[in-house]
Amino acid sequence: MNTFRHTVAPAQAGAHGETRHRATALKAGLFALVLTWTGTAPAESAPKAASQAPVRFLVVAAQESPLSAVAGGRVARVYAQLGDTVAKGKVLVSLDCSDVEARRASADAEYKAAQLKYEAKAKLQGLDSAAALEVELTAADVNRTRSQERIFEAQLAQCRFVAPFDGRVARVHVKEGQGVAPGAPVIDLVGTGTPKARLNVPSNWIAWLKPGAHLDATIDETGASYRLTVTRLSGRVDAVSQTIEIEAEFEGDTSRVLPGMSGRASPGKPDAGPKV
């Protein structure tokens, strides 16, 4: 009997050891699975942004305005040339609107005459020499002539093309003495603010991409590298290309970055700073 007990005990001990080993392995597997579900897994579960392929982008101005003619006319004077820096409110191009000026002067004379008639009728009414109806009719005539004068003032304003913001002249479409038709382009103006990059990125970037995220960019024309900060994301994903349009601003010195340039951008490193 003693021999039998000494023979079985080692086998039982080995079985218990194997059971404990299996239980430990099972607990470790369950712990790793829980970490994966809760998003606290190691670096393998984090978005692999750095492995994404670069995408093309286009540089656009912060502000851009192609000024066009509202009414037809002949160019009288061009005050700005290609590449000029202009301030907000500066007259860039003016049309010859002498006929509109003549009609405005005529309307102004009619307005002043109507104003005098109204004042005279108002004085006569105070002396009981004019009826209230006559005073009201002269007052209506004052309003009518004043409205007519404002119409010609608005037409004269359309003869002057004024810079809506501080910027640089990108293109001049007209020359002095040239006739322009309604809707014809006259001058293109781009803002002098910080330029932006516009690009379409893969829709799976949405997992980590948001305003404030950074991209590393390289301009094709100059070879210079910049850091981009994402500012806007489109509210829709293109179902065909599975991309989403975003906008990003350049950081650092952008004096050599011009609208129309292009390049490649890729997800930036968290510790990357402006490269220019």
C-alpha positions in Angstrom: 0.0 0.0 0.0 2.8 2.4 0.8 4.4 1.7 -2.5 1.2 2.4 -4.4 0.8 5.8 -2.6 4.3 6.9 -3.4 3.8 6.0 -7.1 0.5 7.9 -7.6 1.5 11.2 -5.8 4.0 12.4 -8.4 1.4 11.9 -11.2 -1.2 13.9 -9.3 1.3 16.7 -8.7 2.1 16.9 -12.4 -1.6 17.1 -13.3 -2.2 19.9 -10.9 0.8 21.8 -12.3 -0.4 21.5 -15.8 -3.9 22.7 -14.8 -2.4 25.8 -13.1 -0.4 26.5 -16.2 -3.4 26.3 -18.5 -5.4 28.6 -16.1 -2.6 31.2 -16.1 -2.4 31.2 -19.9 -6.2 31.5 -20.2 -6.2 34.5 -17.8 -3.5 36.3 -19.8 -5.4 35.7 -23.1 -8.6 37.1 -21.5 -6.7 40.2 -20.2 -5.3 41.0 -23.6 -8.7 40.6 -25.2 -10.2 43.0 -22.6 -7.4 45.6 -23.3 -8.2 45.4 -27.1 -11.9 45.9 -26.5 -11.4 48.9 -24.2 -8.9 50.7 -26.5 -6.1 50.4 -23.9 -4.2 47.8 -25.9 -0.5 48.4 -26.7 0.7 50.4 -29.7 -0.5 47.8 -32.1 -4.2 49.0 -31.8 -3.4 52.7 -32.3 -4.1 54.3 -35.7 -1.0 53.7 -37.9 -1.1 57.2 -39.3 2.6 57.3 -40.1 2.2 54.4 -42.5 -0.4 56.2 -44.7 0.7 57.1 -48.2 1.2 60.8 -49.0 -1.6 62.6 -50.8 -1.6 65.5 -53.3 -2.7 69.0 -52.2 -3.3 72.4 -53.8 -2.3 75.7 -52.3 -5.2 78.2 -52.3 -5.4 81.8 -51.0 -7.1 82.6 -47.8 -9.2 85.1 -49.7 -9.7 85.2 -53.5 -12.0 87.4 -55.6 -12.4 87.5 -59.4 -14.0 90.9 -60.0 -16.3 91.0 -63.1 -18.4 93.7 -64.8 -22.0 94.0 -63.7 -22.8 96.4 -66.6 -21.2 96.8 -69.9 -18.9 99.7 -70.7 -15.5 100.9 -71.8 -12.4 100.8 -69.6 -11.3 104.3 -68.7 -8.4 103.6 -66.4 -6.4 100.7 -65.0 -4.9 101.6 -61.6 -3.2 98.3 -60.7 -0.9 95.9 -62.5 0.0 92.3 -62.2 1.6 91.5 -58.8 0.8 94.8 -57.2 -0.1 94.8 -53.5 -3.3 96.8 -52.9 -5.1 97.8 -49.8 -8.8 97.3 -49.1 -10.9 100.0 -50.7 -8.4 100.9 -53.4 -9.8 101.6 -56.9 -8.4 99.0 -59.3 -10.2 99.7 -62.6 -12.7 102.3 -63.6 -15.1 102.4 -66.6 -16.2 105.4 -68.7 -19.6 106.1 -67.3 -20.0 109.7 -68.5 -23.5 109.1 -69.7 -24.6 107.8 -66.3 -23.0 110.8 -64.7 -25.0 113.1 -66.9 -28.3 111.3 -66.0 -27.4 111.4 -62.4 -26.8 115.2 -62.6 -30.2 115.6 -64.3 -31.8 113.6 -61.5 -30.1 115.6 -58.9 -31.5 118.8 -60.4 -35.0 117.4 -60.5 -34.6 116.4 -56.8 -33.5 119.9 -55.8 -36.4 121.5 -57.7 -38.9 119.1 -56.0 -37.4 119.9 -52.6 -37.9 123.7 -53.3 -41.6 123.1 -54.4 -42.3 121.1 -51.2 -40.8 123.8 -48.9 -42.8 126.5 -50.7 -46.1 124.5 -50.4 -45.4 123.8 -46.8 -45.0 127.5 -46.1 -48.3 128.3 -47.9 -50.1 125.6 -46.0 -49.0 127.4 -42.8 -50.7 130.5 -44.2 -53.8 128.5 -45.1 -53.0 129.2 -48.8 -52.3 125.6 -49.9 -54.3 122.4 -49.3 -52.8 119.4 -47.5 -53.1 117.3 -50.7 -50.9 119.7 -52.6 -48.2 119.4 -49.8 -48.4 115.6 -49.9 -48.1 115.5 -53.7 -44.9 117.7 -53.6 -43.5 115.5 -50.8 -44.1 112.4 -52.9 -42.4 114.1 -55.8 -39.3 114.7 -53.6 -39.2 111.0 -52.7 -39.5 110.0 -56.4 -36.7 112.2 -57.6 -34.5 111.2 -54.7 -35.0 107.5 -55.5 -34.2 108.2 -59.2 -30.9 109.9 -58.2 -30.0 106.9 -56.0 -30.5 104.5 -59.0 -27.9 106.5 -61.0 -25.5 106.6 -58.0 -25.7 102.8 -57.8 -24.9 102.5 -61.5 -21.9 104.8 -61.0 -20.7 102.6 -58.2 -20.6 99.7 -60.7 -18.3 101.6 -62.9 -15.5 101.4 -60.2 -13.9 98.1 -59.2 -12.7 98.4 -55.6 -10.5 95.9 -53.7 -12.7 94.1 -51.2 -9.7 93.2 -49.0 -5.9 93.6 -48.7 -4.3 91.5 -51.4 -2.2 91.1 -54.5 -3.3 91.4 -58.2 -3.2 87.9 -59.7 -4.4 88.8 -63.2 -5.6 91.8 -65.1 -8.0 90.9 -67.9 -8.6 94.3 -69.5 -6.7 97.2 -71.0 -7.5 100.9 -71.1 -10.0 101.7 -73.9 -11.2 98.1 -74.1 -15.0 97.5 -74.1 -16.3 94.9 -71.6 -19.6 93.1 -71.6 -21.8 92.4 -68.5 -20.3 89.4 -66.6 -16.9 89.7 -68.3 -13.8 89.2 -65.9 -11.9 92.4 -65.1 -9.3 91.7 -62.5 -8.4 88.8 -60.1 -7.3 89.5 -56.6 -5.9 87.1 -54.0 -5.6 87.9 -50.3 -2.2 88.3 -48.5 -3.2 86.3 -45.5 -1.8 82.8 -44.6 -2.4 80.4 -47.5 -4.3 77.2 -47.2 -3.8 73.7 -48.5 -6.8 71.9 -49.9 -6.6 68.1 -50.3 -8.7 64.9 -50.5 -7.5 62.3 -48.1 -8.6 58.7 -47.6 -11.8 58.4 -45.6 -10.2 56.0 -43.2 -8.1 58.9 -41.9 -11.2 60.1 -40.1 -10.3 57.6 -37.4 -7.6 60.1 -36.2 -8.0 63.2 -38.3 -9.7 66.2 -36.8 -9.2 70.0 -36.6 -5.9 70.7 -35.0 -4.2 67.6 -36.4 -0.9 68.0 -38.2 0.4 67.0 -41.6 3.9 67.2 -43.0 3.9 68.8 -46.5 6.5 69.4 -49.2 6.0 71.9 -52.0 6.8 70.6 -55.5 7.9 73.9 -57.0 10.4 74.9 -54.2 11.1 71.6 -52.5 10.5 73.3 -49.1 8.9 71.4 -46.3 6.1 72.8 -44.0 3.8 71.7 -41.3 0.1 71.9 -41.9 -2.6 72.3 -39.3 -6.0 70.9 -40.2 -8.7 73.5 -39.9 -11.8 72.2 -41.7 -13.2 68.8 -42.7 -16.0 68.3 -45.2 -19.3 67.1 -44.0 -19.5 64.4 -46.6 -17.4 61.5 -47.8 -17.2 60.9 -51.5 -18.8 57.5 -52.0 -17.0 56.8 -55.3 -13.4 57.7 -54.4 -13.8 57.0 -50.6 -12.1 60.3 -49.8 -13.0 63.4 -47.8 -12.0 67.0 -48.6 -10.1 68.9 -45.9 -8.4 72.3 -45.5 -5.2 73.0 -43.6 -3.2 76.1 -42.8 0.5 76.5 -43.3 2.7 77.2 -40.3 5.9 79.2 -40.3 7.2 81.6 -43.0 4.9 81.3 -46.0 6.4 84.1 -48.1 7.5 81.7 -50.8 4.1 79.8 -50.8 1.9 81.1 -53.6 -1.7 80.1 -54.6 -1.6 77.5 -57.3 1.4 75.6 -56.0 1.0 71.9 -55.2 2.8 69.2 -53.3 2.4 66.1 -51.2 1.2 65.8 -47.6 1.4 62.9 -45.1 0.3 62.4 -41.4 2.7 64.4 -39.2 4.5 63.2 -36.2 3.2 64.4 -32.8 6.5 66.0 -31.9 7.2 67.6 -35.4 7.4 71.3 -35.5 7.5 73.9 -38.3 10.2 73.0 -40.8 10.6 76.4 -42.3 
